Amino acid sequence: MTIRKATPADSTVLGELASRMWDHDPSELAAEFAVLTASDEAACFLAFDGVTPIGFAQCQLRHDYVEGCETSPVGFLEGIFVVEGYRLTGTGRALLAACEAWAKSVGCTEFASDCELDNTVSLAWHLKNVFTEMGRTIWFAKKL
């Protein structure tokens, strides 16, 4: 397995992988990744088995308040996905390490993430990777 930082040329691959995690059109996601991978405020990393893409991670700088953090900016894991069959092989951990190294390289001293309340698989993964749960939030909205 190899990990490398993604470039705008990788946006289609990122969009395809991300669409397997997020319920969005791969081409729309690819357009977003083309912008993100060209930004100094974000980084995406791809994991490969030979030439086959098997996972990705997206991290960004957060300048707003991040629960449990005391500094700004904070490196933030926006999304991480590993293809089934490659899970529990250290791929996710390696992608996370790449994101953390990037965050350190741009001056961050803290790194954070979030997950949906009902995503117990993600919660377990975060705890296994030494994240500390800082709280739980349910958002509300109504039409006016």
Summary of the structure (lengths in Angstrom):
residues: 144
radius of gyration: 15.2
end to end distance: 51.0
largest distance: 52.9
contacts: 397
relative contact order: 0.15
helix: 33%
strand: 24%
